Amino acid sequence: QVQPVESGGGLVQAGGSLRLSCEASGRAFNIDPMGWFRQAPGKEREFVARIDWTGSNTVYADSVLGRFTISRDNGKNMVFLQMNNLKPEDTAVYYCNTNPPQKNYWGKGTLVTVSS
């Protein structure tokens, strides 16, 4: 199957913003709950945010609640993550996947680096 393709990462100063995008083709996208996950250097991959297939219901990790917003465009098979007020501890490679994640559906991710 086709893997998702994440983009939009980069280097940003603390307090700044980034918008990540994920093109999630190769699946019945419009019925899958989707999620963003991240893996910081030397740490396990962790859950960041989830959105249901309607786009109406979202869940966030406590560490990003109030700062990040997940959204989706089913017509374009896209998932987005708007990240505001970024902190150095948000530095990680960010991935999208279904939620719960499918073992064989991880993309290459996009690197977000937040400088202090």
N, CA and C of each residue as an Amber inpcrd file, in Angstrom:
protein
   348
   0.8260000  -1.1850000   0.0000000   0.0000000   0.0000000   0.0000000
   0.8660000   1.2410000   0.0000000   0.2880000   2.3720000  -0.3670000
   1.0210000   3.6230000  -0.4230000   1.1260000   4.1940000   0.9780000
   2.3220000   4.6440000   1.3320000   2.5380000   5.2180000   2.6600000
   2.1270000   6.6790000   2.6820000   1.7740000   7.1950000   3.8740000
   1.4690000   8.6260000   3.9540000   2.7320000   9.4550000   3.7460000
   2.5500000  10.6830000   3.3030000   3.6610000  11.6020000   3.0770000
   3.4320000  12.8490000   3.9200000   4.3040000  13.0390000   4.8870000
   4.2180000  14.1980000   5.7760000   5.1200000  15.3200000   5.2720000
   4.7090000  16.5690000   5.5020000   5.5130000  17.7200000   5.1010000
   5.1900000  18.9060000   6.0110000   6.0070000  19.9480000   5.8840000
   5.7610000  21.1800000   6.6170000   6.6470000  21.4070000   7.8220000
   7.5030000  20.4480000   8.1320000   8.4010000  20.6300000   9.2530000
   9.4940000  21.6410000   8.9430000  10.2710000  21.9680000   9.9670000
  11.3590000  22.9160000   9.7810000  11.9080000  23.3790000  11.1110000
  12.7410000  24.4030000  11.0360000  13.3510000  24.9960000  12.2270000
  12.5870000  26.2660000  12.5850000  12.1850000  26.3750000  13.8360000
  11.4190000  27.5310000  14.2830000  11.8480000  27.8880000  15.7050000
  11.7580000  29.1590000  16.0370000  12.0770000  29.5880000  17.3990000
  10.9170000  29.2880000  18.3410000  11.2450000  29.1320000  19.6050000
  10.2010000  28.9310000  20.6140000   9.1710000  30.0510000  20.5320000
   7.9000000  29.6640000  20.6220000   6.8150000  30.6240000  20.4850000
   6.2800000  30.7320000  19.0700000   6.9820000  30.1650000  18.1210000
   6.5690000  30.2310000  16.7340000   5.5250000  29.1850000  16.3740000
   5.1820000  29.1530000  15.0820000   4.1370000  28.2580000  14.5890000
   4.6020000  27.5160000  13.3410000   4.0360000  26.3450000  13.1470000
   4.2040000  25.5660000  11.9230000   2.8990000  24.8540000  11.6220000
   2.6860000  24.5600000  10.3450000   1.5250000  23.7740000   9.9440000
   2.0120000  22.5520000   9.1880000   1.7490000  21.3950000   9.7400000
   2.1380000  20.1500000   9.1020000   0.9960000  19.6320000   8.2340000
   1.3830000  18.9710000   7.1430000   0.4080000  18.3630000   6.2450000
   0.7460000  16.8980000   6.0610000  -0.2840000  16.1060000   5.8240000
  -0.0970000  14.6780000   5.5610000  -1.0210000  14.2810000   4.4280000
  -0.4120000  13.7680000   3.3590000  -1.2020000  13.2020000   2.2660000
  -1.3230000  11.7140000   2.5330000  -2.5260000  11.2860000   2.8190000
  -2.7390000   9.9230000   3.3010000  -3.5340000   9.1320000   2.2840000
  -2.8990000   8.7710000   1.2010000  -3.5770000   8.0160000   0.1590000
  -3.4230000   6.5180000   0.4120000  -4.0550000   5.7260000  -0.4110000
  -3.8830000   4.2850000  -0.3390000  -4.7720000   3.6060000   0.6850000
  -5.6990000   4.3510000   1.2780000  -6.6030000   3.7600000   2.2530000
  -8.0040000   4.3050000   2.0210000  -8.9630000   3.7050000   2.7020000
 -10.3190000   4.2500000   2.6800000 -10.3390000   5.4560000   3.5950000
  -9.6500000   6.5120000   3.1840000  -9.3290000   7.6320000   4.0540000
 -10.5470000   8.2370000   4.7150000 -11.6320000   8.3570000   3.9670000
 -12.7440000   9.1370000   4.4910000 -13.5120000   8.4190000   5.5950000
 -13.1280000   7.1890000   5.9560000 -13.7710000   6.5440000   7.0930000
 -12.7810000   6.2270000   8.2030000 -11.4880000   6.4890000   7.9910000
 -10.4860000   6.1920000   9.0150000 -10.3060000   7.3460000   9.9840000
 -10.3590000   7.0710000  11.2910000  -9.8470000   8.0740000  12.2290000
  -8.3540000   8.2380000  11.9650000  -7.8590000   9.4440000  12.0070000
  -6.4470000   9.7000000  11.7190000  -5.7790000  10.3480000  12.9200000
  -4.4860000  10.1600000  12.9960000  -3.7520000  10.7130000  14.1240000
  -2.3970000  11.2500000  13.7150000  -1.8740000  12.1340000  14.5370000
  -0.4930000  12.5820000  14.4530000   0.2650000  12.0050000  15.6450000
   1.4830000  11.6020000  15.3700000   2.3530000  11.0240000  16.3770000
   3.7170000  11.6820000  16.2360000   4.5470000  11.5940000  17.2580000
   5.8910000  12.1650000  17.1570000   6.8960000  11.3210000  17.9180000
   8.1400000  11.4210000  17.4820000   9.2200000  10.7070000  18.1460000
  10.3940000  11.6460000  18.3150000  10.6890000  11.9720000  19.5540000
  11.8260000  12.8210000  19.8850000  13.0900000  11.9710000  19.9560000
  14.2580000  12.5860000  19.7930000  15.5110000  11.8260000  19.8500000
  15.6430000  11.0370000  21.1460000  15.8990000   9.7390000  21.0250000
  16.1020000   8.9030000  22.1900000  14.8490000   8.5120000  22.9440000
  13.6880000   8.8330000  22.3670000  12.4310000   8.5230000  23.0560000
  11.5290000   7.6570000  22.1840000  10.5140000   7.0750000  22.8330000
   9.5300000   6.2900000  22.1110000   8.5960000   7.2140000  21.3180000
   8.0370000   6.6800000  20.2590000   7.0180000   7.4430000  19.5130000
   5.7860000   7.6080000  20.3990000   5.1890000   8.7890000  20.3530000
   4.0450000   9.0750000  21.2230000   2.9010000   9.6910000  20.4360000
   1.7130000   9.5420000  20.9860000   0.5030000  10.1050000  20.4040000
   0.4850000  11.6140000  20.6000000   0.0070000  12.3400000  19.5820000
  -0.1140000  13.7940000  19.6620000  -1.5710000  14.2160000  19.5620000
  -2.2610000  13.7560000  18.5130000  -3.6280000  14.2170000  18.2960000
  -4.3700000  13.2140000  17.4260000  -5.6930000  13.2220000  17.5410000
  -6.5560000  12.3070000  16.8100000  -7.7720000  13.0580000  16.2980000
  -8.2650000  12.6550000  15.1170000  -9.4860000  13.2390000  14.5780000
 -10.3180000  12.1240000  13.9750000 -11.6280000  12.1360000  14.2230000
 -12.4780000  11.0880000  13.6760000 -12.7800000  11.3640000  12.2070000
 -13.5060000  10.4600000  11.5720000 -13.6910000  10.5590000  10.1290000
 -14.5540000  11.7590000   9.7410000 -15.4000000  12.2090000  10.6680000
 -16.2330000  13.3600000  10.3500000 -15.4830000  14.6790000  10.5050000
 -14.4000000  14.6350000  11.2670000 -13.6850000  15.8660000  11.5710000
 -14.2570000  16.6220000  12.7510000 -15.2940000  16.0850000  13.3600000
 -15.9880000  16.7870000  14.4340000 -15.4280000  16.4760000  15.8170000
 -14.7860000  15.3520000  15.9530000 -14.3120000  14.9190000  17.2640000
 -12.7920000  14.7990000  17.2540000 -12.1550000  15.4840000  18.1780000
 -10.6970000  15.4840000  18.2630000 -10.2490000  15.1780000  19.6840000
  -9.0560000  14.6200000  19.7750000  -8.4410000  14.3050000  21.0670000
  -6.9840000  14.7360000  20.9870000  -6.4700000  15.2780000  22.0780000
  -5.0830000  15.7550000  22.1010000  -4.3410000  15.2180000  23.3120000
  -3.0480000  15.0290000  23.1350000  -2.1960000  14.7470000  24.2840000
  -2.1890000  15.9780000  25.1880000  -2.0710000  15.7430000  26.4880000
  -2.0750000  16.8690000  27.4300000  -0.9720000  17.8810000  27.1180000
   0.1440000  17.3900000  26.6210000   1.2990000  18.2570000  26.3860000
   1.0800000  19.2610000  25.2560000   0.0840000  19.0290000  24.3790000
  -0.1370000  19.9290000  23.2460000  -1.5120000  20.5820000  23.2920000
  -2.3400000  20.1960000  24.2450000  -3.7030000  20.7160000  24.3370000
  -3.6880000  22.2360000  24.4560000  -4.4790000  22.8680000  23.5980000
  -4.5550000  24.3220000  23.6080000  -3.5450000  24.9960000  22.6960000
  -2.5910000  24.2300000  22.1890000  -1.5650000  24.7950000  21.3060000
  -1.6360000  24.2190000  19.8920000  -2.0190000  22.9530000  19.7720000
  -2.0800000  22.2760000  18.4840000  -3.5360000  22.0600000  18.0900000
  -3.7810000  22.0690000  16.7690000  -5.1150000  21.7980000  16.2340000
  -5.0040000  20.8380000  15.0590000  -5.7170000  19.7250000  15.1370000
  -5.7380000  18.7550000  14.0450000  -6.9830000  18.9870000  13.2080000
  -6.8510000  18.8220000  11.8920000  -7.9860000  18.9640000  10.9900000
  -7.7700000  18.0360000   9.7910000  -8.7980000  17.8990000   8.9780000
  -8.6870000  17.0200000   7.8130000  -9.5390000  17.5330000   6.6770000
  -9.1500000  17.1290000   5.4610000  -9.9110000  17.4090000   4.2510000
 -10.1110000  16.0760000   3.5480000 -11.2780000  15.4760000   3.7330000
 -11.5140000  14.1440000   3.1790000 -11.4970000  14.1450000   1.6530000
 -11.8940000  15.2350000   1.0580000 -11.9050000  15.3140000  -0.3990000
 -10.5230000  15.2430000  -1.0050000  -9.5160000  15.6520000  -0.2210000
  -8.1370000  15.6680000  -0.7140000  -7.2650000  14.6320000  -0.0080000
  -7.8740000  13.7880000   0.8270000  -7.1110000  12.7870000   1.5850000
  -5.9760000  13.4270000   2.3950000  -6.2520000  14.5450000   3.0180000
  -5.2160000  15.2890000   3.7320000  -5.5700000  15.4220000   5.2140000
  -4.5450000  15.3940000   6.0420000  -4.6670000  15.6690000   7.4700000
  -3.6630000  16.7720000   7.7940000  -4.0460000  17.6690000   8.6840000
  -3.1890000  18.8040000   9.0160000  -2.9830000  18.8870000  10.5270000
  -1.8740000  19.5080000  10.8960000  -1.6250000  19.7840000  12.3150000
  -1.0870000  21.2030000  12.4150000  -1.9160000  22.1010000  12.9190000
  -1.4870000  23.4730000  13.1760000  -0.8610000  23.5290000  14.5490000
   0.3870000  23.9480000  14.6110000   1.1240000  23.9710000  15.8700000
   1.4970000  25.4030000  16.2050000   0.9690000  25.9050000  17.3040000
   1.2460000  27.2700000  17.7590000   1.9910000  27.2430000  19.0890000
   2.6290000  28.3610000  19.4110000   3.3570000  28.4820000  20.6780000
   4.2820000  27.2790000  20.8930000   5.0660000  26.9850000  19.8830000
   5.9430000  25.8210000  19.9550000   6.9990000  25.9690000  21.0450000
   7.3350000  24.8290000  21.6330000   8.3160000  24.7780000  22.7100000
   9.4740000  23.8600000  22.3070000  10.6510000  24.0530000  22.8850000
  11.7730000  23.1610000  22.5430000  11.4310000  21.6830000  22.7300000
  10.5940000  21.3650000  23.6900000  10.2210000  19.9570000  23.9100000
   9.3020000  19.3930000  22.8410000   8.8530000  20.2300000  21.9060000
   8.0770000  19.7470000  20.7630000   8.9900000  19.2400000  19.6410000
  10.2890000  19.4120000  19.7940000  11.2300000  18.9370000  18.7840000
  11.1130000  17.4340000  18.6200000  10.8480000  16.9910000  17.3850000
  10.6290000  15.5740000  17.1100000  10.3920000  15.3880000  15.6180000
  10.3870000  14.1330000  15.1980000   9.8880000  13.7820000  13.8720000
   8.3960000  13.4860000  14.0340000   7.5890000  14.1270000  13.2040000
   6.1390000  13.9990000  13.2890000   5.6360000  13.0970000  12.1650000
   4.7310000  12.1930000  12.5260000   4.1620000  11.2260000  11.6020000
   2.6440000  11.2700000  11.6540000   2.0220000  10.9360000  10.5400000
   0.5840000  10.6940000  10.5850000   0.3440000   9.2170000  10.3030000
  -0.7800000   8.7400000  10.7820000  -1.1870000   7.3450000  10.6020000
  -2.6630000   7.2940000  10.9540000  -3.2740000   6.1500000  10.7630000
  -4.6100000   5.9750000  11.3020000  -4.4970000   5.9600000  12.8250000
  -5.6240000   6.0630000  13.4650000  -5.6070000   5.9800000  14.9220000
  -6.7280000   5.0670000  15.3860000  -6.3800000   3.8910000  15.9690000
  -5.0350000   3.4610000  16.3190000  -4.1610000   3.2280000  15.0820000
  -2.8380000   3.3760000  15.2330000  -1.9430000   3.3070000  14.0790000
  -1.8360000   1.9040000  13.4990000  -1.6920000   1.8630000  12.1660000
  -1.4640000   0.6130000  11.4630000   0.0390000   0.3570000  11.3780000
   0.4430000  -0.8360000  11.7180000   1.8710000  -1.1670000  11.8010000
   2.6090000  -0.8850000  10.5070000   2.0160000  -1.1820000   9.3720000
   2.6900000  -1.0670000   8.0810000   2.3210000   0.2110000   7.3450000
   1.8640000   1.2350000   8.0650000   1.4230000   2.4620000   7.4150000
   2.1760000   3.6790000   7.9370000   3.4160000   3.5060000   8.3630000
   4.2070000   4.6550000   8.7980000   4.9600000   5.2460000   7.6160000
   4.9160000   6.5670000   7.4770000   5.6900000   7.2570000   6.4640000
   7.0640000   7.6320000   7.0000000   7.7340000   8.5440000   6.2830000
   9.0750000   8.9520000   6.7030000   9.0380000  10.0620000   7.7530000
   7.9070000  10.7060000   7.9020000   7.7760000  11.7710000   8.8860000
   8.3560000  13.0850000   8.4130000   8.1370000  14.1240000   9.2070000
   8.7050000  15.4420000   8.9280000   9.3070000  15.9820000  10.2240000
  10.5280000  16.5020000  10.1290000  11.2660000  16.9220000  11.3210000
  10.8890000  18.3390000  11.7200000  10.5410000  18.4920000  12.9880000
  10.2730000  19.7990000  13.5810000  11.3450000  20.0550000  14.6340000
  12.0420000  21.1700000  14.4950000  13.0730000  21.5430000  15.4620000
  12.7250000  22.9180000  16.0200000  12.5920000  22.9950000  17.3330000
  12.2380000  24.2490000  18.0010000  13.4280000  24.6960000  18.8400000
  13.9470000  25.8570000  18.4910000  15.1090000  26.3830000  19.2240000
  14.6540000  27.3010000  20.3580000  15.4420000  27.3160000  21.4240000
  15.0790000  28.1330000  22.5910000  15.6770000  29.5190000  22.5000000
